[in-house]
Structure formats: C-alpha cells, structure tokens
Amino acid sequence: MTKFVAFLCGLLFSAGLIVGGMSNPQKILGFLDITGNWDPSLLIIMGAGLVVSVIGYQLTRRRQQSVLACPLNIPTNKVIDNPLVLGSVLFGLGWGLAGICPGPGLVLAGAGFYQGILFVFAMIVGWLLVGLFRKTQ
C-alpha cells in the first residue's frame, strides 16, 4: 500500500509540474530572464507549492509516523558547509542554463524528450562524481 500511495503522490506531483508549466524549459528560462522578457507566472506555481509544503511540514513535525504508519525521517542537519554551497551553485547554474530541474527532468525523460534524457544522464553523472569526491575525503 505504501508504494502505491508513493506512486500516486509522484503522479500528482508530475501532473502539477506539467499543468504548471514547470516541465517546459522555455517557461523556466522566461521566468529566470529578469532583465529581458520576464515571465512572472511561475511565481504563482512556486507560491502555491511553498504554501502546501509549509503546511505539510508543520503537520509532519507534530507526528511520529506517517498516515500509513511509516516512520518519518526528518533531516536534522543544519550545517551550511562548502559541499552544500557548491551543490546549490551548481544546481542553480544547471537550472538557469537548461531550464530544467530534477522533477521536470524526470517528467521530460519519462515522456521521451531528449532534453530530459540528457538532463537525467547529467544528473546521474553528478551523483557519481559526488560519490567519488566523498570517498576521497
């Protein structure tokens, strides 16, 4: 049952990304082009996502387990270190250059778009490089 609910949540999230335009790289790049032809419409999508997230997080903090009786694993690390900052910068650069972030990238790849497939490939390479970097430390 847990996997089915997770699948439904992922399906709902993917549908929201598609309906909101987050899976359209041109829409993202238009939003990020604040000095040119700026498209502020994604502010509504991001604002709605933020409201839902804040409410969900506040409800989660008051519980010991999920609705399906699974344990909740809430991150406790509050340290802002160099790997976090570097990863954030790389994420932002990638999003700004490609107009794709992980959720929409998976949606695009699943739909067979080469941009999404290329993005997911680059994301996997990034994960592998981080793993190699952490092993050398």
N, C-alpha and C positions, 0 to 999 in steps of 0.2 A: 504494500500500500504506500509506503514511504517513497519508493521510486516512482510510482505513478503520480503522486502529488508533486514530486520534484519535476517530473516531465510536464505536468500541467502548468506549473509555475514558469518553467522555461518557455513553454509555448505561449503563455500570456505575455511574458517579457518580450519575446521575439515579435509578437504581434504589435505590442506597444511601440517597439523600435521602428517597425515598418510603417505603421499608421502615423507616427510622429515625425517621420522623415529622417530619423537617425541612421537609417541604412542607405541613405543617398549621400555619397561623398560630396557632391556639389552643394547640397544643402548645408552640410557641416562647414565646408570651405567658405560659403557665403556668410555663415554666422561668424566665422573667425576673421573675415575681412573687414575689420572695423574702420579702416581708413579708405575703403573703396565703396563698393556696393553692398553695404552691410545688410544682412537679413536677420532681424532680431526674433523671428518667430520661434526659434528653438528655446528661447528663454521660457516660454510657456511650458514646453515639454520638460525642460530641466527643473523648473519651479515645481511643477506637479510631481515629478519624481522625487524631489527633495522633501516635499510635504509628506508624501506616502512613506518615504524612508525614515523620516524623523518620527512619525507616529509609530511605525513598525518597530523601530529601535527602542523607543520608550516602552512599548508594550513588552518587548522581549526582555528588557532589563528587569522587569518585575516578575519574571517567570524562571523556574528552574529547569523546565523542559518544554519542548515544542508541543503544539496541539496534538501531534501524533505520538507523544510521549518519548521523543528522542532527546538526548542531551543537547544542550545549547553550548556551543563553543564560541564564546565572545572573545575576540583578541584583547589582551591586556597590555601589550607593549605600547608605550607612549613615547619611546625614544625616537628622536629625529636624527638619524645618522647619515653619513655620506652615501651609503648604498641607496637609502630611501630617496635622498635628494637627487642623486644621479638617475635613478629609475624614473622618478617623476619628470625630470627634464627630458629624458629620452622618450617617455610616453607622450609628453606634450609636443615634442618635435615631430614624432611619428604621426600623431593625430593631426597636427597642423599641416604637415606635408601631404599626407594621404587622404585626410578627411575621414578616416576610419579608426574606430577604437574597437576593443575586443568583442563586445556584444554584437554590434552591427557587422563586424568582420566575420564572425561565425555564421550570422544570418546570410550574408552575401555568399560565403563559401558553400553553405548548405543549399543555396539556390543555384549554385554552379557558376557564379560570376568570377571571372579570372582575378579581378581585383581582390575579392575576398579570399580566394585560394592563396594568392600571393601573400596577402596580409597574414593569414594563419600560418603559412610557411615561415615568414619572417618572425612571427611571434614564437613559434616553436624553437627556431634558431636562437632567439633571445633567451628563452628559458634554459636551453642547453648551455649557452655561454655563461649565464649567471651561475648555473650549477658547477661549471668548470672553475669559475672565478672563486666561488665559495670554498671549493675543495683545496685550492692553492693557498688559502689564507690560514 
